[in-house]
Structures are given as structure tokens and as C-alpha cells.
């Protein structure tokens, strides 16, 4: 039995990024699925926020996906998912922060504002601006590879990948449009869809459409 356990929910993008990190690092782990809409009482003992993912390593629990992935990088460095150069490592963390504080919240707002047409126009404009910023400030300036930080996959790629997977659902439900300027990001996305870690964790767009539709129904009730 592996020492590492990860408590997950297959539809959760945050849990997906930590499962991808475990697979990329070639670590053996036990996957335990949690129904987040009907959580068992004992789950709060290891997840005070009641959220997934939760990683349990040698009996000790860690939660929050970005923190889990940093922990895995530090404790299991054999397959590295961060640049070796100190400046590049800092830059990787800046892009992770950008995702957490700008791009991912903008995606969540599409869901929360689904009944507000005026606000949705602003949301679409914001996502477009964020994607073009990523295209120009990351991928246009990155001439040595197709991944976020160059020719090697890092935690930055895993941080964003689950939300790019769900863009098809944003398009179907909210008419989100991909900026024509963002061709290099699409090349990155093609590379990501070939990774074993993605192929073992992704869900089809129909599943995401159903998930978001159900979430909107719950918010409206």
C-alpha cells in the first residue's frame, strides 16, 4: 500500500492539478474519491476547510492544491517540476500567483454571474485581456520551448491545465471566445493534452457542462 494518499473529487480542477503532479513525479499513491456534496464527517478531521484535494503522506495531512504541489516538489525532487535557476523559480511562482489571483477567479466569475448579462460582457473582456497578457508576456517571450517556463513541464503548467480543459464548457454555456491572438497558448495546450498525467485525469467537455449546469441550478435555488 502506498504511503501517499490523495483525497479527490474527479470533477474538481484543483484536485486534478495535484493528481497530475503525483503522476508527473512518478509517485505511487492511493486515490480516494470524496463526494463533495455529501462529505463524510471524518473528512473534516483531515480537511478543516472541507475541500479537496487533501494529500496524506506518512499519516500527515496537507491541503490546498498549490501547497500540496510545492510540498511534493520539495520532498520528492527526483523528478523536478520547477526550474533549477533561482530567478526562474521565482518567475514560476509569479505565474502561479497570477493564475490564482487573476485568471482562475475570472473563470469562476463566468459561473457566478451567469444571470447578469452586463457583468458577463465585462467578464468576457477580462478573460480575453488575461489570455492575451499570458500570450505576450509568457509565450511570445519564451523562445526555448512550448511549456510555460520553457522546454520542460513545471508546476506552472499543472496549475493552469485543469482550467484550460474547462474552456470548452465556458464556450458552450457562456459563449466564451478564444482570442485569435493566442496561438502559442493553443500550442502549449496541444502539448499538455499529450501528457500521461492529463490523459489519466481529464474529463470530457460534456461532463464539465453537466457539472457547471448543476452548479448554476443550485446557486439559483
N, C-alpha and C positions, 0 to 999 in steps of 0.2 A: 504494500500500500504506500503510495507517495506521501512524503511529509507535507507536501503543499496541497492545500485545498482552496478552491475558489468558489464562492457562492455567487451565483449569477442569475440573470434572467435573460433568456435568449433574445428578447426584443429591446434590451437596454443598450444604447450605444456606448455608455460609459463602461459597462461590464464587458462589452465586446473589445474595447481597446486593451483591457488588461488580459483578457484571454488571448488576444493576438500577441501581446508581449511575451506571455508564457510560451506560446508556440514558437515565436521567433527565437527565443532563448533556448529552445530545445529542452525545456524542463518538463519532467513528468509531474502531472498534477491530477487531482480528483476534482471533477466538475460536479457541483451540486446546484441544481436549479431551484430557485425560490420563486413562488408565486407572489409577486409584489403587491397584488391586490387582495391577497389572503395570507399575510405573513404569519408563520407560527410564532407563538410567544417567545420561544427560546432564541429566535433570531435577534431580538433586541439585546440579548446578552453579548453578542459579538459585533452588532452593528447598532450603536446608540442612536444613529440617525434613522435607522430602519431602512437604509438604502443598500443597493448593490452597486458595485461589487464589494465583496469582502474577501481578503486573502488571509488564510490561516497557514502560517509557516512554523513548524515545530511547536504547535499549540498556541501561538501568539497571533492575535487578530490585528489586521491593518485594513483600514477602509479609505475611500476616496481614490478613484482610479489613477489620477496623476501621481498621487503619493505612492500608491502600490507600484506603479511602473518605475518610479525613481528608486524605490526600495529594491525591486528586482534587479535593477541596473547596478546598484551598489553591492548587493550581496552575491549576485551571480554574474560577475563581469566576464566570464569566459567567452560568451557571445555578446559583444558590446553593442549597445543600441544608442550610444552617444558618441559625438566626436571626441578625439583624443586631445585636440588643441583646446586650451583653456578659453580662449576668446570664442571659438566656435561652439563650445559647450554653453557658454553664456548666451550666445546668439540663439542656440536651440531652445533654451529656456524662455527667451523673449518671445519666440514664435509660439511656444506652448501657452504662455501667458496671453498672447494676442488671441489665440483660439478660445481660451477660457473666458476672457473678458469682453471680447468683441464679436468674433464670428459665431460662436455657438449660441450666445444669448440672442443674436439677431435671428437665428433659425428658430429658436424657441418662441420668439415673438410672433412668427407667422402662425403658429398654432394658437397662441393665446388671443390674438387679435383677429381671429377668423371671421368674426361677425362685424368687424369695423372696417368698412371699405376704405375710408380716408386714411386710416392708420396703416392698412395693408399696402397702400401705394408708397407710403414712406418706408415701410419695411422692405419692399422690393428694391427700392432705390438704395437703401442702406446695404443690403446684401450685395448688390451689384458693385457698390463702391468698395466694399471689403474684399470681394473677389479680385477686382482689378488691382487693388493695392497689393494683394498677395502675388498676383501675376507679375507685377512690375518690380516690387521690392524684393521678392524672393526668386522667382523662377527666371525672370529676364536677367538678373544679375548673377545667377548661378549657372556658370558655363561648363561645369565639370561633372555633370550627371543629372539624371532625371528625378532624383528624390529631393525632398525638401532641403536637405543640408548638403547635397552633392551626389556622389555616386554610390552612397551607402545608406541604406534604410536606417532611420533613427526613431526615437520615441516621438519625435515631431510628426512623422508620417502616421504613426498609430493614433496620435491624439486627434487628428482630423479625419482619418479614413471613415469611421462609422457615420459621421455626419454627411460626408460626400455620398456615401452609399444611399442615404435617405433623400438625396436631392430629387430623385425621380418621383418620390411621394409628394415633395413640395410642389413639383411641377404639376402633378395630377390634381392635387387638392387646392393649391393656392395660385396656380398659373405662374410659378416662379420660372424665370427665364435665365438661361446661361449666357453670360456676356460673350459676344463673339471675339472680344479681345483676348479671352483667357484660353488660348490654345495650349500653352505649356502646362497649365494645371491639368488639362484633359490628358496630356501625355503622361503626367505623373499618375493620374487615376488609372490609366491603362496598365501601368506597371504594378500598381497596388492590387489590381484585380487578378493578377497572376500569382500573387504570393500565397503560399500554403496557408499562412495564418488567416488570410482573408477568406480563402475558399472554404476553410473549416468553420468559419464563424458567421458568414454573411446570410442574410435572408432575402428572398425575392421582393421586388418592389410591391407586389400585391399584399405581402404581409405587412409592410410598413403603412400602406394606405389603410388597411383594415385597423391597424393599431391606432393611427392618428385619428381616424374617423370615430373610433370608440372613445378616445380621449376627449374629443370635442363634444360628443354626446354627454359624457359625464360632466364636463365643465358647464354645459348649457342647462343641465338638470338642477 
